[in-house]
């Protein structure tokens, strides 16, 4: 089991928008953002930018919601 680092919402969104995931924010209303990618499912993230997201939640977003393996998820956030 790999430990994932906690990170701010803004940092997580930057990781999601980079290659290879290439997510784009298609809608935002307050702190609720909808992100879309050509090759991955639509994501909804509802945290303010300054909120620290736990490593457990970061792992859950990347592995369960996006569908990456743990190793691929670690590579994305580096």
Backbone as a printed PyTorch tensor [residue, N CA C, xyz], in Angstrom:
tensor([[[  0.8410,  -1.1770,   0.0000],
         [  0.0000,   0.0000,   0.0000],
         [  0.8870,   1.2420,   0.0000]],

        [[  0.6400,   2.1300,  -0.9200],
         [  1.4520,   3.3240,  -1.0960],
         [  0.8100,   4.4900,  -0.3540]],

        [[  1.6280,   5.2600,   0.3780],
         [  1.1200,   6.4540,   1.0570],
         [  1.1220,   7.6250,   0.0890]],

        [[ -0.0010,   8.2870,  -0.0280],
         [ -0.1250,   9.4450,  -0.8990],
         [  0.0190,  10.7040,  -0.0610]],

        [[  0.6610,  11.7380,  -0.5930],
         [  0.8090,  12.9870,   0.1570],
         [ -0.4930,  13.7780,   0.1620]],

        [[ -0.7190,  14.5040,   1.2560],
         [ -1.8570,  15.4240,   1.2600],
         [ -1.4640,  16.6440,   0.4360]],

        [[ -2.4310,  17.3240,  -0.1370],
         [ -2.1370,  18.4920,  -0.9670],
         [ -3.3230,  19.4340,  -0.9970]],

        [[ -3.0340,  20.6680,  -1.3520],
         [ -4.0880,  21.6690,  -1.5050],
         [ -4.9080,  21.3420,  -2.7470]],

        [[ -6.1440,  21.7970,  -2.7600],
         [ -7.0340,  21.5530,  -3.8950],
         [ -6.4380,  22.1010,  -5.1790]],

        [[ -5.8540,  23.2810,  -5.1020],
         [ -5.2680,  23.9120,  -6.2850],
         [ -4.1580,  23.0420,  -6.8810]],

        [[ -3.3300,  22.4320,  -6.0240],
         [ -2.2500,  21.5560,  -6.4890],
         [ -2.8120,  20.2990,  -7.1600]],

        [[ -3.8770,  19.7330,  -6.5800],
         [ -4.4850,  18.5370,  -7.1610],
         [ -5.0610,  18.8410,  -8.5380]],

        [[ -5.7090,  19.9800,  -8.6790],
         [ -6.2890,  20.3450,  -9.9730],
         [ -5.1840,  20.5590, -11.0060]],

        [[ -4.0520,  21.1500, -10.6000],
         [ -2.9170,  21.3060, -11.5200],
         [ -2.4130,  19.9470, -11.9910]],

        [[ -2.3340,  18.9790, -11.0850],
         [ -1.8940,  17.6240, -11.4560],
         [ -2.8700,  16.9840, -12.4260]],

        [[ -4.1520,  17.1940, -12.2100],
         [ -5.1670,  16.6030, -13.0860],
         [ -5.1520,  17.2340, -14.4720]],

        [[ -4.7680,  18.4960, -14.5610],
         [ -4.7850,  19.2030, -15.8480],
         [ -3.5350,  18.9390, -16.6870]],

        [[ -2.4890,  18.3860, -16.0790],
         [ -1.2590,  18.0800, -16.8180],
         [ -1.3920,  16.7930, -17.6150]],

        [[ -0.4340,  16.5950, -18.5350],
         [ -0.3330,  15.3450, -19.2830],
         [  0.0060,  14.2290, -18.3050]],

        [[ -0.5050,  13.0670, -18.3470],
         [ -1.3020,  12.4010, -19.3720],
         [ -2.8080,  12.5000, -19.1630]],

        [[ -3.2660,  13.0740, -18.0430],
         [ -4.7150,  13.1050, -17.7920],
         [ -5.4240,  14.1710, -18.6160]],

        [[ -4.8230,  15.3400, -18.7300],
         [ -5.3280,  16.4290, -19.5770],
         [ -6.7690,  16.8270, -19.2620]],

        [[ -7.0880,  16.9370, -17.9870],
         [ -8.4160,  17.4190, -17.6110],
         [ -8.4990,  18.9150, -17.8490]],

        [[ -9.6880,  19.3990, -18.1300],
         [ -9.9570,  20.8260, -18.2850],
         [-11.1760,  21.1620, -17.4460]],

        [[-11.1400,  22.3380, -16.8070],
         [-12.3040,  22.7860, -16.0370],
         [-13.3420,  23.2720, -17.0340]],

        [[-14.4790,  22.5930, -17.0750],
         [-15.5180,  22.9890, -18.0280],
         [-16.6220,  23.7920, -17.3550]],

        [[-16.6950,  23.7160, -16.0260],
         [-17.7300,  24.4570, -15.3210],
         [-17.2770,  24.6910, -13.8950]],

        [[-17.5780,  25.8800, -13.3820],
         [-17.2780,  26.1770, -11.9920],
         [-18.3790,  27.0440, -11.4230]],

        [[-18.8280,  26.6620, -10.2600],
         [-19.8270,  27.4520,  -9.5520],
         [-19.4180,  27.4560,  -8.0850]],

        [[-18.8170,  28.5480,  -7.6610],
         [-18.2700,  28.6090,  -6.3140],
         [-17.0570,  27.7000,  -6.2080]],

        [[-17.0750,  26.8120,  -5.2100],
         [-15.9550,  25.8800,  -5.0400],
         [-16.1820,  24.5690,  -5.7880]],

        [[-17.3160,  24.4230,  -6.4320],
         [-17.6320,  23.1910,  -7.1590],
         [-17.1300,  23.2960,  -8.5960]],

        [[-16.2440,  22.3670,  -8.9640],
         [-15.6830,  22.3760, -10.3160],
         [-15.9940,  21.0560, -11.0040]],

        [[-16.2870,  21.1390, -12.2940],
         [-16.4690,  19.9530, -13.1190],
         [-15.3160,  19.9080, -14.0990]],

        [[-14.5870,  18.8020, -14.1010],
         [-13.4390,  18.6280, -14.9820],
         [-13.7370,  17.5200, -15.9810]],

        [[-13.2770,  17.7210, -17.2080],
         [-13.5320,  16.7540, -18.2700],
         [-12.2320,  16.4500, -18.9960]],

        [[-12.0750,  15.1900, -19.3810],
         [-10.9290,  14.7370, -20.1550],
         [-11.4380,  13.8760, -21.2960]],

        [[-10.6570,  13.8150, -22.3750],
         [-11.0680,  13.0000, -23.5210],
         [-11.0150,  11.5030, -23.2260]],

        [[-10.1030,  11.0850, -22.3480],
         [ -9.8780,   9.6550, -22.1420],
         [-10.2800,   9.1470, -20.7600]],

        [[-10.7270,  10.0340, -19.8880],
         [-11.0690,   9.6470, -18.5220],
         [-12.4580,  10.1720, -18.1710]],

        [[-13.0850,   9.6230, -17.1210],
         [-14.4470,  10.0510, -16.7710],
         [-14.5000,  11.4820, -16.2370]],

        [[-15.6840,  12.0760, -16.2860],
         [-15.9100,  13.4270, -15.7710],
         [-15.7200,  13.4010, -14.2550]],

        [[-15.0410,  14.4250, -13.7290],
         [-14.7780,  14.5410, -12.2980],
         [-15.4730,  15.7650, -11.7360]],

        [[-15.9670,  15.6450, -10.5250],
         [-16.5130,  16.8020,  -9.8210],
         [-15.7410,  16.9560,  -8.5170]],

        [[-15.1190,  18.1050,  -8.3490],
         [-14.3410,  18.3840,  -7.1480],
         [-14.9820,  19.5690,  -6.4500]],

        [[-15.2570,  19.4070,  -5.1660],
         [-15.9800,  20.4570,  -4.4520],
         [-15.2500,  20.8830,  -3.1810]],

        [[-14.0340,  21.3510,  -3.3480],
         [-13.2360,  21.8700,  -2.2390],
         [-12.7680,  23.2770,  -2.5950]],

        [[-12.6620,  24.1390,  -1.5800],
         [-12.0790,  25.4580,  -1.8000],
         [-10.5870,  25.2900,  -2.0730]],

        [[ -9.9890,  26.2590,  -2.7780],
         [ -8.5820,  26.1660,  -3.1800],
         [ -7.6260,  26.0020,  -2.0060]],

        [[ -7.9250,  26.6190,  -0.8760],
         [ -6.9940,  26.6070,   0.2490],
         [ -7.1480,  25.3770,   1.1450]],

        [[ -8.1130,  24.5230,   0.8790],
         [ -8.3530,  23.3430,   1.7130],
         [ -7.2940,  22.2790,   1.4370]],

        [[ -6.7800,  21.6910,   2.4940],
         [ -5.8080,  20.6050,   2.3920],
         [ -6.5780,  19.2880,   2.2750]],

        [[ -6.3740,  18.5710,   1.1730],
         [ -7.0450,  17.2920,   0.9510],
         [ -6.1290,  16.1870,   1.4640]],

        [[ -6.6800,  15.2800,   2.2640],
         [ -5.8710,  14.2140,   2.8570],
         [ -5.3260,  13.2790,   1.7820]],

        [[ -4.2440,  12.6160,   2.1080],
         [ -3.6420,  11.6610,   1.1810],
         [ -4.5960,  10.5400,   0.8160]],

        [[ -5.4160,  10.1200,   1.7840],
         [ -6.4040,   9.0730,   1.5240],
         [ -7.4040,   9.5250,   0.4710]],

        [[ -7.8590,  10.7750,   0.5580],
         [ -8.8410,  11.2980,  -0.4060],
         [ -8.1950,  11.5020,  -1.7790]],

        [[ -6.9430,  11.9520,  -1.8140],
         [ -6.2110,  12.1120,  -3.0800],
         [ -6.1170,  10.7590,  -3.7730]],

        [[ -5.7670,   9.7260,  -3.0050],
         [ -5.6700,   8.3720,  -3.5560],
         [ -7.0200,   7.9170,  -4.1000]],

        [[ -8.0810,   8.1710,  -3.3590],
         [ -9.4200,   7.7510,  -3.7770],
         [ -9.8430,   8.4450,  -5.0690]],

        [[ -9.5610,   9.7310,  -5.1850],
         [ -9.9080,  10.4750,  -6.4040],
         [ -9.1730,   9.8920,  -7.6050]],

        [[ -7.8630,   9.6870,  -7.4590],
         [ -7.0580,   9.2340,  -8.5960],
         [ -7.2840,   7.7680,  -8.9590]],

        [[ -7.4970,   6.9110,  -7.9720],
         [ -7.6370,   5.4870,  -8.2840],
         [ -9.0770,   5.0870,  -8.5720]],

        [[-10.0110,   5.4970,  -7.7340],
         [-11.3950,   5.0520,  -7.9100],
         [-12.1770,   5.9190,  -8.8810]],

        [[-12.0340,   7.2250,  -8.7750],
         [-12.8380,   8.1090,  -9.6180],
         [-12.2460,   8.2780, -11.0220]],

        [[-10.9230,   8.4120, -11.1160],
         [-10.2830,   8.5560, -12.4270],
         [-10.0100,   7.1820, -13.0390]],

        [[ -9.6500,   6.2030, -12.2020],
         [ -9.4200,   4.8500, -12.6980],
         [ -7.9640,   4.5010, -12.9310]],

        [[ -7.0550,   5.2080, -12.2820],
         [ -5.6250,   4.9160, -12.4170],
         [ -5.2090,   3.8320, -11.4290]],

        [[ -4.1010,   3.1720, -11.7210],
         [ -3.5080,   2.2700, -10.7340],
         [ -2.7620,   3.1390,  -9.7260]],

        [[ -2.3930,   2.5510,  -8.5790],
         [ -1.6780,   3.3220,  -7.5580],
         [ -0.3470,   3.8430,  -8.0890]],

        [[  0.3580,   3.0400,  -8.8550],
         [  1.6670,   3.4460,  -9.3900],
         [  1.5060,   4.6000, -10.3740]],

        [[  0.5120,   4.5050, -11.2580],
         [  0.2610,   5.5980, -12.2070],
         [ -0.1490,   6.8720, -11.4700]],

        [[ -0.9460,   6.7230, -10.4160],
         [ -1.4080,   7.8790,  -9.6460],
         [ -0.2400,   8.5990,  -8.9780]],

        [[  0.7040,   7.8470,  -8.4310],
         [  1.8930,   8.4530,  -7.8100],
         [  2.7060,   9.2020,  -8.8550]],

        [[  2.8470,   8.6440, -10.0440],
         [  3.5860,   9.3100, -11.1240],
         [  2.9120,  10.6200, -11.5250]],

        [[  1.5970,  10.6570, -11.5140],
         [  0.8580,  11.8620, -11.9080],
         [  1.0960,  13.0020, -10.9230]],

        [[  1.1640,  12.6960,  -9.6190],
         [  1.2960,  13.7800,  -8.6410],
         [  2.7380,  14.1900,  -8.3850]],

        [[  3.7090,  13.4950,  -8.9720],
         [  5.1150,  13.8980,  -8.8000],
         [  5.4610,  15.0490,  -9.6940]]])
